[in-house]
Amino acid sequence: MQITIHESDQKATLKLEDYFDIKTRHLFKDSCERIFSHSEVKSIDIDFSDVNYIDSAALGMLLILREKSELAHVALSLVNCDKILHVLKGVFFHNLFTLR
């Protein structure tokens, strides 16, 4: 997996590519820590437009990010989830996250 980070004003976007799974946990965690190190960030979009696969470990990482975002008062949205929407809805993430 590759992650591209785009930051502008108070918004950060993490664009994920290919697979989001247990093998990519360190890359995802490092990318999130980089964003949170900038205190001016007020919203984060996780862009799934190029993600073809997501596993349970990745879902767990999203839950951890959600908790960290709430504590930091940072809005979190999962965007362009069409390819993995069935997985997210299957575990009721549509009730926990803003999906766009």
C-alpha positions in Angstrom: 0.0 0.0 0.0 1.0 3.6 -0.6 -0.3 6.6 1.3 -0.3 10.1 -0.1 -0.9 12.9 2.4 -2.2 16.2 1.2 -2.6 19.0 3.7 -4.1 22.4 3.1 -5.3 24.9 5.6 -6.7 22.9 8.5 -7.6 19.8 6.5 -5.6 16.7 5.8 -6.4 13.9 3.3 -4.8 10.5 3.4 -5.2 8.8 0.0 -4.7 5.1 0.4 -3.9 2.8 -2.5 -4.3 -0.9 -3.2 -4.6 -3.0 0.0 -5.3 -1.8 3.5 -4.5 -4.7 5.7 -2.4 -5.8 8.7 0.8 -5.5 6.6 0.3 -1.8 6.2 -0.4 -1.0 9.8 2.9 0.7 10.5 2.7 2.9 7.4 -0.9 3.9 8.3 0.1 4.6 11.9 3.1 6.7 10.9 1.0 8.7 8.5 -1.6 9.4 11.1 1.0 10.5 13.7 2.5 12.8 11.1 -0.9 14.5 10.7 -1.6 14.7 14.4 1.8 16.3 15.0 0.4 19.4 13.2 -2.0 20.8 15.8 -3.7 23.1 13.2 -5.4 20.1 11.5 -9.1 20.2 12.2 -10.4 17.6 9.8 -9.1 14.4 8.2 -10.4 12.6 5.2 -9.4 9.0 4.5 -9.7 8.5 0.7 -10.5 4.9 -0.3 -11.0 5.5 -4.0 -8.0 3.3 -4.9 -8.4 0.7 -2.2 -9.5 -2.7 -3.5 -9.2 -4.7 -0.2 -9.6 -4.0 3.5 -9.2 -6.5 6.3 -10.2 -6.7 10.0 -6.9 -5.3 11.2 -7.4 -2.2 9.0 -10.9 -1.8 10.4 -9.3 -1.9 13.9 -6.9 0.8 12.9 -9.8 3.0 11.7 -11.4 2.6 15.1 -8.2 3.7 16.9 -8.0 6.7 14.6 -11.6 7.5 15.3 -10.9 7.5 19.0 -7.8 9.6 18.7 -9.7 12.1 16.4 -12.5 12.5 18.9 -10.0 13.2 21.7 -8.2 15.8 19.6 -11.5 17.3 18.4 -10.7 16.5 14.8 -13.4 15.7 12.3 -12.9 12.3 10.6 -14.5 11.2 7.3 -14.1 8.1 5.2 -14.5 9.2 1.6 -14.9 7.5 -1.8 -15.7 4.2 -0.2 -17.6 2.6 -3.1 -15.3 -0.4 -3.5 -15.4 -1.3 0.2 -18.7 0.0 1.2 -20.2 -3.5 1.6 -17.5 -4.2 4.2 -18.0 -1.0 6.1 -21.7 -1.4 6.2 -21.4 -5.0 7.1 -19.6 -4.0 10.4 -21.9 -1.0 10.9 -19.1 1.6 10.3 -21.8 3.8 8.6 -23.1 4.3 12.2 -19.6 5.3 13.6 -18.1 7.3 10.8 -19.1 10.0 8.3 -19.0 8.3 4.9 -18.9 10.4 1.8 
